[in-house]
């Protein structure tokens, strides 16, 4: 009597293919859950934040090994580079999910693209190097911009965080509980940093070291005032609630004064933008309507010399205007 497998081979093949696809999907889901799920990303962000500080204590040394590159050989090379860890801390402070090797590779590719485009268009090598340098600096400028935005947002969120911790202390909670409340109830990015401090304390790091790590990860002057105030209170005693309340009020008043200064200096900043962009706009319009009139500037040796002096004087003028309108509060 023939068996079921020999009499229905098509059904057996379909069943095996279904089982194989089911196991494949299960494996893909397991890999995604391990590396790309929200929990894995949250844990990775916490480990990345821990690595941004100079804490060499035994309680945090195991979680501080940052991956600078996905390739082991390049990872070993970057580990010995003097500026690689500073660049990695710069990326962490910007809140970007990048690696040092990825950032450097992007800069190198854009640099090569700029040089190659200039060579294809028949431009001199100096023009290609200049355009490549500008393109290669774009990833670094993007990281700097994101870092400035993130640190500025944390500076604006800090008074609310200090008020929340002060209210928690006034209600009878411990300081670590106040940090946990700030990490749970406040919005990111300030919440993630306070959660990190609370986790470090729970993992066995001392309060002094955890707050020092916070000051290293977040180079904001007002936040470092908070760290110094807490550490001094721990050493000499005093009313920490009152200290945090006064510090929060002081930061709010400084931010208000800074906003007023920006409003008063907006005219100077607008003048700097207009004076900096007007020569290029006028030169473009004149070259569009009368190319013969503008061509001696880059074809004649005297015109090239004039352009060099004009560029140098424009740079000096822009730096002077920037110095005038940039008022530190």
Secondary structure, 3 states (H helix, E strand, C coil): CCCHHHHCHHHHHHHHHHHHHHHHHHHHHHHHHHHCCHHHHHHHHHHHHHCCCCCCCCCCHHHCCCCCCCCHHHHHHHHCCCCHHHHHHHHHHHCCCCCHHHHHHHHHHHHHHHHHHHHHCCCCHHHHHHHHHHHHCHHHHHHHHHHHHHHHHHHHHHHHHHHHHHHHHHCCCCHHHHHHHHHHHCCCCHHHHHHHHHHHHHCCCCHHHHHHHHHHHCCCHHHHHHHHHHHHHHHHCCCHHHHHHHHHHHHHHHHHHHHHHHHHCHHHHHHHHHHHHHHHHHHHHHHHHCHHHHHHHHHCHHHHHHHHHHHHHHHHHHHHHHHHHCCCC
